[in-house]
Amino acid sequence: MQAEELLEIVEKVVDDRKGMHIKVLDVKEKTTITDYMVIVTGTSDRHAMSLCQYVAEKMKELGISHPGFEGQKGSDWVLLDLGDVILHVMTAQAREFYQLEKLWSVDAGKEAVSK
């Protein structure tokens, strides 16, 4: 399955399951670990876990086995590694604290300068 097809499926599942503020980051030019990162806000830690579980179930239905799953019950950040797509589902507080969009917005080849 192509990365773009996988991305569409992930986006649809989290949208259908009421994931909020879905943001897709194209990181192909910034890292070799994945092509896309999908960042989603869950309404609670339980919702965050459920969103990842729904995506994992959909992958199993499609024959994509053994997704990497990180996060436990009660976690405010749950990660599902699907290879070409990594799904980050966070509570609003965790998303604001970690600011992954900002972290990955640094242009490749440019050094971050701290002041």
SVG drawing of the C-alpha trace seen along z (x, -y; Angstrom):
<svg xmlns="http://www.w3.org/2000/svg" viewBox="-17 -35 39 45">
<polyline fill="none" stroke="black" stroke-width="0.4" points="0.0,0.0 1.3,-3.4 2.0,-6.0 -0.7,-8.3 -3.3,-5.6 -2.4,-4.7 -2.5,-8.4 -6.1,-8.7 -7.3,-5.7 -5.8,-7.0 -7.3,-10.4 -10.7,-9.0 -10.7,-6.7 -9.7,-9.4 -12.1,-11.9 -15.0,-9.4 -14.2,-8.7 -14.3,-12.4 -10.6,-13.1 -10.1,-16.8 -7.7,-19.3 -6.3,-16.7 -2.9,-17.9 -0.8,-16.1 2.9,-16.8 4.8,-15.8 8.2,-15.0 9.8,-13.1 12.4,-15.8 13.1,-16.1 13.6,-12.5 14.0,-8.9 11.8,-7.3 8.5,-8.1 6.8,-10.0 3.9,-11.5 3.0,-12.3 -0.6,-12.7 -1.3,-14.6 -4.7,-14.5 -6.3,-15.7 -8.4,-13.4 -11.0,-14.6 -9.5,-12.5 -6.8,-9.9 -9.4,-7.2 -10.4,-8.8 -6.8,-9.1 -6.2,-5.3 -9.5,-4.4 -8.6,-6.4 -5.3,-4.5 -7.1,-1.2 -9.6,-1.9 -6.8,-2.7 -5.0,0.5 -8.2,2.5 -8.6,1.0 -5.0,1.9 -5.7,5.5 -8.8,5.6 -6.6,4.5 -3.9,7.1 -1.4,4.7 -0.1,6.4 1.9,5.5 1.7,1.8 4.0,0.3 1.9,-0.9 3.2,-3.1 1.2,-4.5 -0.7,-2.9 -4.1,-3.4 -4.1,-6.8 -1.5,-8.2 -2.0,-11.6 0.0,-10.8 -0.5,-7.6 1.5,-6.7 0.8,-4.2 3.7,-3.5 2.5,-2.3 5.8,-2.7 5.1,-5.4 2.6,-7.1 3.0,-7.7 -0.1,-8.7 0.2,-10.8 -3.0,-11.2 -2.7,-13.5 -4.9,-15.2 -5.2,-19.0 -2.8,-19.7 -0.1,-17.3 -0.4,-18.7 0.0,-22.2 3.0,-21.2 4.9,-19.2 4.1,-21.3 5.1,-18.7 3.9,-20.9 6.3,-23.5 9.1,-21.0 8.7,-19.6 8.2,-23.0 12.0,-23.7 13.1,-23.7 15.5,-20.9 19.0,-22.2 18.4,-25.2 19.8,-25.2 17.5,-26.1 18.9,-29.1 18.1,-29.6 18.1,-33.0"/>
</svg>
